[in-house]
């Protein structure tokens, strides 16, 4: 039930993307190796014109519509699209002209895979705890340390890396564009609940030239937050797509499946629960769109974005869980679409700001404005 207040152009974008995801992208995704970057899928996203919505200007509402449409039909395509944007947006917004000219066209055409390297073993929700060192070396720096839970690692061609150039806390962080083939940069794959391309990175005095700095030294936290502020509502949109797929599976099953001599839809406990789930998913979608529209209007509200991600991710978990429940053991069978969604829907409540962090952002905004 897509927002009917969207423009015809935006509705057409959603419809076209969902059709592409089901008919063109999903077969390519199914040919990929679980836990590895699917480069043909990334190239297909570019060939179908979807990556052009990331560059040269990025609309939050378009990101939301594309991510929801992709996730409804092909979660692998949604992940690939999102990480291309997340990894390259800091280069687009803060990179020097030579760095932008080298990497943005390659990412936009799907010939280069991007990654956003922020998280560390001891620095997840607390970005100010980043300890990867960027030590001065001639006219540049050398990076030493580790990154963990990085999407597309260790296979990415270009990483946006956040490292400490001075002091403690968020003010001592600097962002860098680091090619994947850089000397001293190694990594390994990690395996999570959902088999995405994700891994760790090890920096052994990796050299970076001064022109690889994204923004001014010490501005890394601001670069990271600008990126996350743009993409946070679209995380909610992605999981709303998963929830929409779950609702459609559940509705079909309740209509078709018969128990005790009648369709499951006639059992009020199930039909009313479906009604509750649909209502909450619809409300979450509208909140996501409101947060995206505010960002596009240069009226970004961190608390609103936090509400959107919080409500969408928590609600999507409920929707997928309900759909699995009404399917019974079928919904748990490996290879069933709902079993896939059940594994996929869990991680968004953690990455790009866990639910607890979103609640903290919302609460702080209330106390700042309270009389």
N, C-alpha and C positions, 0 to 999 in steps of 0.2 A: 504494500500500500504506500507507494511513493508519494511524497508531499505534492498535493495537487495545486499548491500555490507557486510552484516553480514556473519559470518561463518555459515557453515551448522549446527553446533552444536547449535548456538544461534537461528537460524531460526527454528530448530526442537523444541527448548525450547518454543519459542513463539507459534508455531502451537499446540504443545501438551497442553500448558497451556490454550489456548483459547478454545480448545475442551473440556478440563476438566471443565472449567468454565461454559460452556453452558450445558454440559450433566450431570455433577455430582454435581457441587457446587451450581448452581442457584436453583435447587429444594430444597436443604438444606437451602439456604438463604431465600427462600420464606416461609419456615416453621417457621422462627424466629419471635420473637416479636419486632416490630419496636421500636427503641430507647433503646434496651437492647442488651447486649453482647450475641452473638449467639455462644455458646460453641461448639455445634456439627459442626458448620462451621469451627471454628478454628481447631478442631481435624481433620476434613476432609482435610484441607490445609496441615496438618502434614502427614496424612496418604497417601496423593498423592505425597509426597516428595517435596512440594514447600517450606516449612519452612527450609529445609536443605540448601537452597540457602542463608539463612541469617547467618548461622553459620557453621563452625567456622571462615571461612573467608567470606567476603562480597564483591561481585563484583557489582559495580554501574551499569554496562551495563546489567547484569542479573536482577538486581532489576527493571530496566526500562522495560525490555522485559516482565517480569512477571506482573508488574503492568499494563502495557498497555493491555496485553492479558486478564487479569482478568477484567479490567474495561470495555473492549469492550463487554463482555458477562454478567458480574455480578459485579456491583459496590460494593455490600456488601462484596464480597470475597476480592476485591482489598483493601478495607478499613481495613478489619481484618488482612490481610497479612501485610500491611504497618505498622499498629500500633504495631503488635508483634515485628517487627524489630526496630521501632523507640524507643519503650520502653525498649527493651533488649540490644540494641547495646551499650549504655554506660556501662552496666554491663560487656559486653564482652570485651570492649576495656580498661576499667579502674577499674574493680572490682577486689577485692582480690581473690585468688584461692578458698577459701571456699565459697564466695558469687557466683562466677562463677559456681562452681561445684553444688551448690544448685539450681540455677535458670535457667541457660542456657539450660540444658537438658530438664527441664520441659516446658520451652517456646518453644523449638524446637520440642517437641513431642505434643504440643497443650494441655498439661494437666495443664498449667498455662497461664493465660492471663496477658499480660504486658501493661504498660502505661507510657507515657512520660509527667511528670507533671512540666511544665515550666511556663505557663501563669497564671497571677493573675489579679484581678479586675483592678489594676492600673499599670500592667506591661504586655503589649502584645508585640508590636513591639520593645519597649524599654526594653530589657532584663535586662539592668543595674539598672532598677527601682524595681527589685524584693525586696520584704520586708518580706517574710516568714523568721522568725527568727530561727536560730539554736544556741541555747545557751548552753555553756559547762555544762555538768552534769556528774561528776565523770570521767569515762574513755570514755564517749560518749557525746551525745548532746540530747536536747529536742527541738522539732520543734513546733512552734506556729505561726499560721497564716492561710491563705486561698489560694487555687488554684482554677482556674476557666477555663471552656471550655476544660476540660481534656478528651480526647477520652478514652473510656472504664471505666471511673469513674462513679459511685463509686464501680464498680464490679470487678476491676482488682485484681489479686493475688499479683502482685509486681509492685511498682511504682518507676521510676527514678525521684527523687524529687530534685529540685534546691532551695537552701535556703541561706540566708545571715549569714555568720559566722563572718564577720568583716566589718567595715568601710562602705563606699559608693561606688557605681559604680560596674563595672563588676569584679574587682579584689577581691571583698569580698565574692564571691559566691562559694559554695561547693555543690557537687552532692552526693546524698545518695540513696541507695537501701532500700526502705521501704515496707515491706509486707503489703498487704491490711488489714490483720487482726490485725494490731498493735493497742495497747491500746491508746485510745485518738484520733484515726483517724476515722472520720465519713464523710459522703458525701450525695449528693442528685443528682438525675437525672435532666438534663436540656433538654428542647425541642427546637430544631432548625428547620430551613426550611426543611432540609433533616433529616429524623428520624434516626440519628446515635446514637450509645451508647456514650453519652457524659454527663459530669456532673461537679459538684464542689466538692472540698475536704476541710474539716475543720480539722486543726491540733491543738489539745488541749494538749500541752506539750507532744507530741508523742516521746517516747524514741527511740533513735537509738544508737547502739553500734559503737565504732570507726571503727570496721572492715566493717561496712556497708557504710563507706565513699568510694565514687568512685573517685579514684585519690587522690591527696594531697588536704588538706584544702586550699581553695582559688583558686583551679583549675576548679571550676564548669563551668565557662564561656567557658573555652577551651573544656571541655567535651561536653557541649551543642553544640558548633559550629562545632566540628568534626562530631558529629552526624548529624546535619542539613546540613553540607556540603556534606555528603554522600547521604542523602535522598532527598535533594532539586531537583536535576535533575529528580529523579523518581516521584516527585509530577507532574512534567511536563508530564512524560510518562503516568501517570494515567489519566490525563485529555485528553491526545491525544487519549487514548483508548475510552473515552466518545465521543470525536469528531468523531472518526472512526465509532462508532456505529451510530451516528447521520447522518453521510454522507451516510452510507449504507441504512438507513431508507429513507433518502431524495431521493437517487438515485432510489430506488425501487418505491417510490411514484410518482416521476416525470415521470417514464417510464409507470406506470400503469394508473394514474389518468387522465381523459379526461375532458377538459373544452372548451366550445365554439367550439366543434366539433373536437378537436385535443388533443393529449397528452400534458401534462404540459411541457414535455421536449422540445417541439417545440417552447415554448415561450422563446425567446432569453434572456429576462431579468432574467429568472430563471436559465436557463442552464449555462449562463455566470457567474452568481453569484455562482452556484455550482462549476464551474471551479476555480473561485477565492478562494473559501473556501478550496477546495482540495489542491490547490497549497500552501496556507499558512499553512495548517495542515502538509503537507509533509515537508515543510521547518522547521517548529517547531520541528517535529520528528527528523530530521537530527541534529538540534542544540542540542536537548536533548541528542542524542547519542554522539555527539562530547563532550559535557560536561562530560558525564559519562565515556567516553574513556579517557579523560584527567585525571579524578580522579583515574581511575584504573592504569594509567601509572605514578602515583605519580606526576602529573603535574597540580594539582588542581588549578583552576583559579576562585576565588569567583565571578568575574565579568561575566565570561562565564556561570557559574551555575545560576547566577541571570538572565542573558539574556534568558537562556533556560526555567526557570520557568516562567518568565514574558511573553515571547512570547507564550509559550504553553497554559498557563491559559487564557490569553486574547483571543487567537485564538480559543480555545475550546468553550469559551462562545459564540463567533460569530457563530461557526459551529452549535452548538445546537440551538441557536436562529433561525438561518436560517431554520433548519429542522422543527422546530415547526411552523414557519411562513408558509412554503409551505403546511403543513398538515392542516392549518386552525384550526378550533375548535377541530378537532380530536386530535391534538397535545397537547391540553390543558386539555383533559378529564382525570380525576383521574384514574390511573392504566395504562394509555398508556405509552409505553417505553420512549417516548420523554418527557412526563410530568415528569417522574421520573428523566431523565437526566437533565432536566431544573433546577430541584431543587438541584441535586447533583453537577452540574458544577460551581455553584456560590461560594461556600466556599473556594475552592483552591486558589482563587485570594486574600484571606485574610490570611489563616493559613500558618505556616512555612515561614513567611515573606510576608507581603502584597505587592501588585504590586508597591506601592509607595516606599517601602523599597528596592525592587529590583532595581528600577530606581535610587535610591540614591547610591546603591552599584556600579552600572555601571558608574554613573556620577563621583563619587569620583575616580574610577580607571582611568578615562580619564584625570582628572585634575592632578593626581599624575604623569602620564606619558607624559603630554603635555609639549612641550618646553617652 
